[in-house]
């Protein structure tokens, strides 16, 4: 029973963790951290990276 559950869990995680999802999560984290800082250089860098990846 646990072997089947682990196989299903592995398959789901493999499907969820794609390159597109990882890039999206990384960009959201970078945007959040850039907004928390006081300088505007990192905001511009994150915007440029987002534009380049679209």
N, C-alpha and C positions, 0 to 999 in steps of 0.2 A: 504493500500500500504506500509506504513512504517513498519507494523507488519511483512509482508512477507520479506521485506528487512532485518529487524533485525534478523529474523529466518535464512535467508540465510547466513548473516554475522556471526552469532553465529556458524552455522554448519561449515563454512569455517575455522574459527579460531580454532575450536575444532579439525579439521582434521590437521591443520598446526602445532599446538602446541602439538607435541607428545614428549615422553621422549627422543627419538633419536635426534630430532631437538634441544631440550633444551640442551642436553649434547654437541652437536656439537657447538652450539652458545657459550656456556660457555667455552669450550676448546679454541675456536678461540679468545675469549676475553682474556682469561688467557695467551695464547701464545703471543698475541700482547702486553699485559702489561709486561710480563716477558722479552720480547725483548727490551722494553724501559728502563729497569733498567740496572744498571751497574754490579750487581753481577750475578754469574752463578748458584747459588743454586736454585733460582726460575725457571730457564730454565730447570734444571735437574728434579725438582719436577713436572713441567708441562709435560715433556717428559715421566716420570714414570707414571703419571696419565693417559696420552693418551695410553700408552702401556697396562696398566692394563684394560682399558675400551674396548680395541679392541678384 
